[in-house]
């Protein structure tokens, strides 16, 4: 039983060793020429003019949450579509219920004006 996981463990160990090796090689062999321009905070090519803790409009967060929700929806849709013949009618109805709930939430956000930018 445990023999099935040995290739995965070997793969993870090799990946970890290679990742650490690349970072160490970069630190050891890479050039170190810091100056004030490289160490200054960068914000679109000019100096920062406001506090970095400024408040964002709440609509930004609503759009970000909507993106995450619909991104996860797609992550659930692809495996469901591939396995549709195995899940049968119950799986189809469950996915339609899931999509229906998402559509109702999307319509609610749309009606509230969360997607309107002024």
C-alpha positions as CSV (number, residue, x, y, z in Angstrom):
1,X,0.0,0.0,0.0
2,X,2.7,2.5,1.0
3,X,4.7,1.5,-2.1
4,X,2.2,3.5,-4.3
5,X,3.3,6.7,-2.6
6,X,7.1,6.3,-3.0
7,X,7.3,7.9,-6.5
8,X,5.3,10.9,-5.2
9,X,7.6,11.3,-2.2
10,X,10.7,11.0,-4.5
11,X,9.2,13.6,-6.9
12,X,8.5,16.0,-4.0
13,X,12.0,15.5,-2.5
14,X,13.6,16.2,-5.9
15,X,11.5,19.3,-6.4
16,X,12.3,20.6,-3.0
17,X,16.1,20.0,-3.4
18,X,16.1,21.6,-6.9
19,X,14.1,24.6,-5.6
20,X,16.5,25.2,-2.6
21,X,19.5,24.6,-4.9
22,X,18.3,27.3,-7.3
23,X,17.8,29.8,-4.6
24,X,21.2,29.1,-3.0
25,X,23.0,29.3,-6.4
26,X,21.2,32.6,-7.1
27,X,22.3,34.1,-3.8
28,X,25.9,32.9,-4.1
29,X,26.6,33.6,-7.7
30,X,24.2,36.6,-8.3
31,X,25.5,40.1,-8.4
32,X,25.0,42.2,-5.3
33,X,24.9,45.9,-6.2
34,X,22.2,47.6,-4.2
35,X,21.7,51.3,-4.5
36,X,19.1,53.8,-3.4
37,X,17.1,53.5,-6.6
38,X,16.8,49.7,-6.3
39,X,15.8,49.9,-2.6
40,X,13.2,52.7,-3.0
41,X,9.5,51.8,-3.0
42,X,8.2,51.5,-6.5
43,X,4.7,52.6,-7.4
44,X,4.0,53.0,-11.1
45,X,7.3,54.7,-11.9
46,X,6.9,57.6,-9.4
47,X,7.2,58.2,-5.7
48,X,4.3,57.2,-3.5
49,X,2.0,60.2,-2.9
50,X,-0.4,58.7,-0.4
51,X,-0.4,56.4,2.6
52,X,-0.1,52.8,1.7
53,X,-3.1,52.0,4.0
54,X,-5.6,54.0,2.0
55,X,-9.1,52.8,1.8
56,X,-10.4,51.1,-1.3
57,X,-14.0,51.3,-2.5
58,X,-16.0,48.4,-1.3
59,X,-17.0,47.6,-4.9
60,X,-13.5,46.5,-5.5
61,X,-13.9,43.8,-2.9
62,X,-17.3,42.8,-4.2
63,X,-15.9,42.3,-7.7
64,X,-12.9,40.4,-6.3
65,X,-15.2,38.1,-4.4
66,X,-17.4,37.6,-7.4
67,X,-14.4,36.7,-9.5
68,X,-13.3,34.1,-6.9
69,X,-16.8,32.6,-6.8
70,X,-17.1,32.3,-10.5
71,X,-13.5,31.1,-10.8
72,X,-14.3,28.3,-8.4
73,X,-17.4,27.5,-10.3
74,X,-15.4,26.8,-13.4
75,X,-13.0,24.7,-11.3
76,X,-16.1,22.6,-10.3
77,X,-17.6,22.5,-13.8
78,X,-14.8,20.9,-15.7
79,X,-14.5,17.7,-13.5
80,X,-18.2,17.5,-13.4
81,X,-18.5,17.7,-17.2
82,X,-15.9,15.0,-17.6
83,X,-17.6,12.7,-15.1
84,X,-21.1,13.5,-16.1
85,X,-21.9,9.9,-17.3
86,X,-20.7,8.4,-14.0
87,X,-22.6,10.9,-11.7
88,X,-25.9,10.3,-13.4
89,X,-29.1,12.3,-13.0
90,X,-28.5,13.1,-9.3
91,X,-25.1,14.7,-10.1
92,X,-26.7,16.7,-12.9
93,X,-29.5,18.0,-10.6
94,X,-27.0,18.8,-7.9
95,X,-24.9,20.9,-10.3
96,X,-27.9,22.7,-11.7
97,X,-28.9,23.6,-8.1
98,X,-25.3,24.8,-7.5
99,X,-25.4,26.9,-10.7
100,X,-28.9,28.2,-9.9
101,X,-27.7,29.5,-6.5
102,X,-24.7,31.2,-8.1
103,X,-27.0,32.8,-10.7
104,X,-29.3,34.1,-8.0
105,X,-26.4,35.6,-6.2
106,X,-25.0,37.2,-9.4
107,X,-28.4,38.7,-10.2
108,X,-28.6,40.1,-6.6
109,X,-25.2,41.7,-7.0
110,X,-26.2,43.1,-10.4
111,X,-29.4,44.6,-9.1
112,X,-27.6,46.1,-6.0
113,X,-25.3,47.9,-8.4
114,X,-22.1,46.2,-7.2
115,X,-20.9,45.9,-10.8
116,X,-21.5,49.5,-11.7
117,X,-18.4,51.8,-11.9
118,X,-18.8,55.5,-11.8
